[in-house]
């Protein structure tokens, strides 16, 4: 049954004036229970949208700051680069930027791709270079003044990296709030996310997440060209935003807006090319290293393919591989699985009784890619965070999934520690992977159910007349192409 935005019913003494936004402590069971710790749900006579300072945006950004502070506390034992005694595993504070600082020779001022091979996309390499330059500037200022503490160069680099990623997290929360329509408090799920606490500073993925969210915001404001540029730049940081463009294509195909989509796709290609072409021309070998490594990369420990390999005794797919050998069978099977998933989502978009929302389709594509692809690094789960919040803003299911993501980090680190150092066997780690994958699969199933039964979609059912707050050009557009449903055929 749809939930009325006006909260408690009139028979229960509802508010005299309906609020202009969804109040979570009236509609979400988890929020209602959590509110008891701070005096109970929002009062029926309370006013919303009248705060002078603590607006929903500022409160949600404060939650992000709190989450990032906890993330830094977790990472601080590793921040100086001293990983003696396997500290990065025993303290659960491993992070890619720390070892890659030395591997990519960032401390000497080497430029990624030009002076040092970097197996990351171009904009991520640019973020590394920026953090390294700012870190060196701080080190120089600290040497020239007694006011600033001296830090190891790797720590200066990592602190600056974390600050830059913190800006990205704040931008992501701002974008999610803008995309939430009459549900601004959904953005609180970003700052209060266990996933953010565990993986905010594990890698550079928040950079691509922020650009992708801002690109979706531009689309929601009916600005397809800026949306395309932002999504193109996001793809230059991590490839996954291509799936958001695929989601927009499927929805525009149903709505008959392919010209609008072509403008967005063309702008995305222009944005991607603008930052990639100069580096590719100047240093082809360094620029193409990311793509070559992607092809050569074996099944990631967190992937279902690795679980299958382990259970088969390494007999499936390509079998044991030598260093540098291409996993041809694995690459083909994972590509076919992802292609089949995209086709399935495409059928769902065209066959759904009501055109799905942008976030729903984007979430299904990215979640399917992670589940069926051969690589799922732990921090990649951040890709799902804003999409999941927008696709299905229900605290219980989101927290259940994120709890499995946070808990998976523990057996992963203990497995890396090794049994000789009181670590754990690989079986425990793979069990945690299976539990996490099951949680993501359940979330996917719930989103599919909401697509098939739109009345169960809390975004549309929570406020009468809402179509898609993130729809932009798609908002209330009449369908031009949709597959006939069984009830229509009969």
N, C-alpha and C positions, 0 to 999 in steps of 0.2 A: 504493500500500500504506500502511496506517495506520502512523503512527509511535508506538511505545510510549513512554509517559511516563517509563519507567525508564531511558531513555538507552541506552548501549551494551549490547549483548546479553550474556548470561551467558558465551557462548563467548569474548567479547572481554574478559572480566574485569569485568563490570558491577558497579555499586555493591551493597554488601551490603544496603542499605535503599533502597527507591525513594523519591525525593523527593516532597514533597507539592505540587509545582507543576512546570510545564513549564520546562525549562532550555534557553534558546535556543541555547547553544553546543553542544548535543547534537542539535538538531532543525532549525535554520535554516542553510542553506549560507552565507549572507552573515555571520551571526553567528559561525559556526565559523571562517571566514577572518579576520574582524576580530579574533577572540580571539587569533590568533597574535601580534599586536602587543603583547599584555599577558601573554604566558606560556602561551597555548594555552587550549583549552576547559576548562570546569569539570571538576575531577578526579572520577574514578569513585568515590573514597572520601570525597569532600567532603560536608559536610552543608549542607542548605538550610534556611532559615527559623530559623536559630539566632543570627544577628548581633544584637548588643546595640544597635548604633547604625545601621550602614549596612544598613538594611532595604531591600527593593525600592522602597518608597514614597520613602524619603529619597534614594536614589540617583537615582530617576527625577525627583524634584523638583530635585535638583542639576543634572541634565542640562537641565532647563527653564531654570534660572538661567543656565547656560552659554549656551544658545541665545539667551536674552533679552539677555545681555551682548553677544553678537556682533551682535544686531539693533540695540542702541543704538550700538555702534561704527559701524555702517553709517549710522545716522541722524544722528549727532552733527554732521557738517558743515552740516546744514540746521537744526539745533535752534534757533538764535538768530533765525531768520526772515530772515537776510540771504541772499537768493537772487540776488545780483548775478552777472552773467556766466553765467546759466543754471546755477547751481550745483546746483539740484535735479535736473537732468538729467545733467550731467557727472559728478556724484558719486553718482548713482543713489539719492538720498536723499529723493525727493519723498514727502510725506505730507499727507493731507487736513487734519488738524487745524491745520496752520500757516496756510494761506491762509484757512480758514474761521473762524479766530479773529477776524480783522478783518472778514470779510464778515458774520458774525453779531453783530458788536459785543459780543463776550464780554468784552473788556477793561474796558468801562465798567460792567459789572454788569447788562447787559441780560439779561432772562430769555427763553430760547428760547420761541417761539410767542407769548408775551404781548407782549414788547417788540420782538422781531426775528423775521422769518420764517425758519424753519429747515426745510429739505426733507429731514428725517430723521425716523424714527419717534420716538415720545415718550420712551421710556426712553433711547435714544441721546442725544436732546437733554438729558435729565436728567443723563446722565453728563458731557456737555459743561459744563453749568452747575455741576456739582459740581467738576470740574477747574478751571474758571475761578475759583470761589470760593476753593478751596484755593490756587490760584496767587496770587490777590490777597492772601490772608492771609500767604503767604510774602513777597511783595513788601513788605507793611507791616512784617513782622518784620525784614526785611533793612534797611529804611530806619531802623528804630529801634535797630539793633544793628550793631556793626562785626564781629561774629563770622560773619555770613552774607554770602556774596557777592551783590552786586547783579546781577540778571539782567533782560534785557528782558522785559516782561510776557508776550509771546508765548512766550518760552522757559520761563518759569515754568509757564505753562499746559501747554506740551507735555511738560515733564518730569513734571508731576503726571499728565497723561494717560497717559504711558508707564508710570508706576508703577501706576496703576489697571489698565491693561491687563495688566501683569505679574501682578497678583493673579489676573486672569481666566485667564491661561495656566496658572498653578499649579493653580487650581481645576479646569481642564479636565483636566490630567494626573492629578489626584487622582480625578476621576470616571472617567476611562478605566481607571485601575488597578482601581477597584472593579467596573467592568463587565467586566473581563477574566477573572474567575473564577480558574482555576488558571494563568493566563498573566499574572502581574503585570508581567513584564518587557516586555510589549507597550507599556506606557505610556512606555517609554524612547523610542519612536518619536515621541512628541510633542516632547520636549526636544531630540532630535537631528535634528529636521526642518529641512531647508533652507528649506521653505516658511515655517516660523515665523521663521527668521532674516531672510528677505526681507520678510515682510509683517506681522510682529507689530504694528508701530507705523505701518503705512500708513494705517489707518482705525480705526474703533471696533468692528470685527467680532468681536474676541475676547470682547467682552461678551456678545453673543448666543450665541456658541459655548459659553461657560462655562455660561450659564443652561440651554441645551439639554442639555448633557452632564449637568448636575446633575438636570435633569428626567428624563432616561433612567435615572439612578442611582436616583431615587426610585421609578420604575416597576419597576426590577429588584428593589427591596426590597419589592415588593408594596404600594406606597402610591400608588394611582392618583390620589387627590385632590391631595396635594402635587405629584405629577408633573405633573398638569394645570396647577396654579397656576404652577409653574416654566416650563412650556412656554408658557403664556399670557404670562408676563412676557418670555420670550425672543422671542415674536412681537411684543411691543411694542417690542423693540429692533431686530429684523430680521424680515421676514415668513417666511423660509425654514423656521422650526420648524413651521409648519403642515404641511409635508410629513412631519415625524416623526409628527404626529397622524394623517395619512393612512396612514402605514405601520402604526401601531398599529390603526387601523380595519380594514385589510385582514387583519391577523393575527388580530384578535379576531373578525372575520367568519368566518374558517375555524375558529377554536376555539370558536365559540358563546359568546363573552364580550362581546356588544355592550352589555350593561348596565354592565359594568366600563368599557368604552370611553366610554360616555355620561357616566359619572361624571367621567372624566378630561377629556373634551371640555367638559363643563359647568364644571369648575373652571378650565380654560384660558380659557374665555370670561369667567368672572368675574375672573380675574387680569388679562386684557387690558383689560377694561372698567374695572376699578378705577383703572388709571393713565391710560387714554385719555379716559374720559368727562369728568373735571373739566377737562382741557385743551381738549377739543372744545367744552364749554359756554362756557368763559371766552374762548377765542380760536379760533373756528371757521376763519377764514381761515388762520391760522398752522398750525393742526392739520392741515387738509386739504391743505396745500401738498404734502406728500410724495406723496399719492395723485394729485393733479393732475399733478405733475411725472412720476410714473411713467407715466401715460397719454401724456403729450406726449414722453417721452424717445425719441429715435431709437435705432437699433441701436448698441450699444456697440462700440467698436473691437475688443474681444476676442471678439465674438460671431461665430458662423458666418453669421448674417444679414448682418453687415457685410462678411465675406469675399465672400459672394455678390453684394452690392451693388457692391463694388469690381470684381469680375470682369466684371460686366455693364455697367460704365460708368455706374452709378447709374440704370439703366433698370428694374430689377426693383422689385416691390412698389409703393410710392407714388411712386417717382421722386424727383427733387430736391424738398425741402420748404423752405418759408419758415420763418423764426423763429416759434415758437409754433404751428406747424401740426401737427395730430395725425396720426401715421402709422397711419391706419386699417387699411390692408391688412396692414402689418407686425404690428400688434397682434393682428389676427384670426388670421393665420397662425401666429404664435408661440404664441398661446393654444391653437389647435387642435393644434399639435405637442405641447405640454406635456400637453394632455388625452389625446391618443392614447398618450403615454408612460405616464401614470398608469394608463390602462386596460390597457396591456400588462403593467405590473408587477403590477396586480391579477390578471390572468389567470395570471401566473407564480406568484403566491402561492397561488392556489387549485389550480393544476395540479401543483405541485412534489411529488415523491414523499414528502418530509418537509417539514413546515411550516418555512419559512425562519426564520432568526434575525432579531431586531428590527433589528440594525445592518445586516444585508445589505439588507433592504427599504428602510430609511431612506437608506442610501448610494445605492442605485439611483435612488430618487426625486430626491434632491438633485442627484446627478450628471446625471441626465436633464434636470432643470430648468435647470441651468447650460449644458448643451450645446445645448438647444433654445430657451431663453429669449432675449429680445433684449438682455438686459443681463448682462454678466459683468465686473464691475470686478475688478482683479487680486486684491484682498484677499478677495473672495468665496470664493476657493479654500480659505481657512481653514475654511469651513463643512464641507468634505469631510474635513479632517484627522482628527478623532477618529472619524468614521464609517468612513473607510477603514481606520484602524488596527483597529477592532473588527470590521469586515466581513471583512477579509482580511489578518490580521497576518503578512505575509510581507515581509521586508525588501527583497528584490530588486525586486519590482514596485512597492512604495511609494516606494523611493528613485528608481527610474527615472521614475515620474510626477512626483515633486517636483523632480527635476533639470530637467525641462522647464518647470515652473512658475517656478523660480528663474532659469533662462536666459531665459525670455520677458521678464522685467523689463528686461533689458539692451536688446534692440531696441526695446522700448516707449519707454524713456526717450530713446534715440538718435533714434527717429522724432519724438518730441515736440520734440527739440532742433532738428530741421530741417536740411535739406541746406545751407542758407546758413551754418549754424554747425558744419559738419562732422558733421552727423547722417547718417541713412540714409534711403533711399527706403522708402515704405510697403510695398513688396513683401516686403522682408526681415522686417518686423514680422509681416505676414500669414502668411508661411511659418512663423515661430515659433509663431503662434497655431495653425496646422494641426498642427504637431508636438505641441503641448500637448494639443490636443483628441484627437488620435490616442492619446496616452498614457492619457488619461482613458477613452476608449472601450475600450481594451484592458483596463484595470482593471475596467470595467463587465462586459466579456465574461467575465473570470475569475470575478467574483462570480456572474454568472448560471450559469456552469459549475458552481460550487460548490453552487448551489441545486439545479440539475438532477441533479448527482451528489454527494450529501451525503458520500460516502466521501472526497471530495477536499477537503472543508472542514477546514482544519487545526485549527479550534477543536473540532469534534466528533470528528474522527479522532485528535486528539492525546491525548485522555484518554477512556478507555472510560466510557460512561455519561453523558457530558456532553450536555445538550440545548442550552440557550441561557442562558449566564450573565447576560444582560441581559433574559431573558424575563419575569421577575416573575410576574404572574398566568398568563402563557402557559406557563410551565415545565411540561412533561410533561402538558399538557392534551390530552385526546382530541379529535380533530377532529370538528366538527359539520357542516362543509360543505367538500367538496373535489371538484374536477372529476375524473371518472373518467379514468384513464390508458389508453393504448392497450393495454398488456399486460393490464390488467384487463378490457377489452372483449373481448379474444380468449381 
